[in-house]
Amino acid sequence: MRRGCGMRSFRLLASAGNLSGMIYGTIVATAVTATVSEDTDATLLQADAIVIGSAFVFWLAHVYARVLAEAVESSHKPSFADLRAVARHEHAILRASLPFVVVLTLGALGVYSRSTAFTLAVWGGIGILVLWGLVYGRQAGLGTKGLVGITMLNLAIALVIVGLKTGVNH
C-alpha cells in the first residue's frame, strides 16, 4: 500500500496557489449547497448556478478588496497586471466549488436523486474540509494527537456550518 497517496493529491491542489482560498471556497460552497438543499423548489441546475454565482461573488469581492487594500497601503495606482495577478491568486475560491458543481450536475443528469446529490455534495464538502485539516497537520509536522485535534476542529467547523443551516431554515 502506498502511504500518503491521497494526501499527495491534496498537496498538489494546495500547491497550485492559494490554500486559504481553497479552504474558504470550500466553506462557502458547503454552506451555500446546504442552504439551497432546504429549498424544495430549487432544482439541481439552479443549485449549480447558485453555487457558481456565490463563488464568483466571493472571488470578485476578494479580488476587489485585495487590489484596493494594496493600492492604499502602497500609495500606487494598481495596473491591469496587478489586477490579473490578484485575480489569478484568488481563483482558488472558484476552483473549490468545482466538486460541488460536478456532484450536483450528475444528480441533474439523473445519475442519482436530488436528495442524494445534495447529501453527497454537503458531506463531500465536510470531508474536503477535514482533509484540508489533515494536509495542514501533516505539513506542520503534527503528531498523532495534533492530527486528531486538527481533524476534529475542522470537522466541528464543518458541522457548525450544517447546523447553522438547519437552525436558520427551521
N, C-alpha and C positions, 0 to 999 in steps of 0.2 A: 504494500500500500504506500502510495506517495504521500509524504507528510506535507501538509500546508498547501495542497493544490488549490483548494477553494479560496484560501487567503490570498494566493498569488493573483487571482483574478480581481479581487477587490483592491489589492495594492496597485494593480495596473490601472484600474479606473481612477483611483486616488491620485496616481502619479500623472494622470492626463491633465491635471490642472488644479482646480480649487476644491480641496476636500471639504472645506466648510460649506461651499456651495452645494456639493453633492448631498451633504447631510441636511442642510437647510431645505433644499429642493425635495428631498425625500419626506421630510416632516410636513412641508406644505402639501405635497401630493397625497400623503396619507390622510391628513386632516380633511382636505377637500373631498377625496374619494369617500371617506367615512361619512361626511356630511351629506353628499349627494345621494349616497345609498339609502338615506332615510326618506327621500322624496320618491314615493312610489310612481309618480307620473314621469319621472326622468328616465329617458331611455339610456342605454349604454353608450350610444354615439353622442348623446347630449352630455353625458358624464365625461366622455373623452374630450369634448370641446371645452367643458368647464375646467378640467384638469390642465389642458394645454393653455387655455386662456389665463388661468390663475398663475401658472408657471411663468408665462410671458409677462404678466403684470409685475410679479415679484422680481423677475430678471431685470425688466426695464427700470423698476424703482431702485434696484441695487446699482445698476449702471449709472443712472442719473445722480444718485446720492454720492457715489464714489467720485465721479468726474467733478461734480460741483465741490465736494469737500477738498479734493486735491487741488483744484484751481484756487480756492480760497486760501488754503494752507500754504501754497507755494507762490501765491500772488502772480500767477501767469494764466493767460488765456489758453484753454485746452485746444489742442489741434484735433483734426479728424483722426490722426494716427493714435492719439491718446484715447479718444472715444472707442476706436476699434479695438485697442489693446484691452481696455476695461471690459468691453462687451464680450470679447473672446474669453477673458479670465472668468467672468461671471456666468458664462454659458453652462456651467456645471448645474446651475439651478434648473435650466431647461432639460438637460440630459437626464437628470434624476427622475423626471416624470415619464420617461420612455417605458419602463417596465409596467407602469400603471396603464398607460395607453395600450400597450400590447395585450395585456390581460383583459381589459375592458373591450377592446376591439374583437378579440377572439370570442368573447361572450356575445357580442353583437352579431357575429357571423354564425352563431348557433353552435359553437363548439361545446359550450356549457350554458347553463341558465343564467339569468340576470343575477339572481341571488348568489350563485356560486362565483360569478365574475367579481362581484363586489367583495365577497368574503375572501377570495384569493388575492385581490388587489390590496385590501386593507391589511390582511395578515402577512402578505408578501412585504408590504411596507414596514410592518413591525419587524419582520425577520431581517430586512435590509438594515434597519437601524441597529438591531442587535449585532449584526455582522460588522457594521462600522465601529461599534464599540470594541469588538474583538480585534479588528485591524489596529485600532489605536493602542489597545492594551499590548498587543504583540510588538508593535513598533516602539512603544515606550519601554519595553523590556519588563513589563509587569509579570510577577509570578502568578501562580495558580490563584491565590486569594485575590490578587489585583484584577486578574482576568474575570473571575467570577463577579467581583464587585462592579466592574465597569459594565459587564454584560447585564447584570441586574439593574443597574442605573439606567442604561439605555432601554431595557425592557419596560421599566417603570415609566419613563418619559413617554414611550410609545403607547403604553396602556392608558396613561393620563389623557393623551390625545383622543383615543377612542372613548374613554369615559366622559370627557368633556362633550364630545359629540353626542353621546347618548343623553347626557344630562340636559344639554341645550335643546334637544329635539323632543324631550318628553316632559 
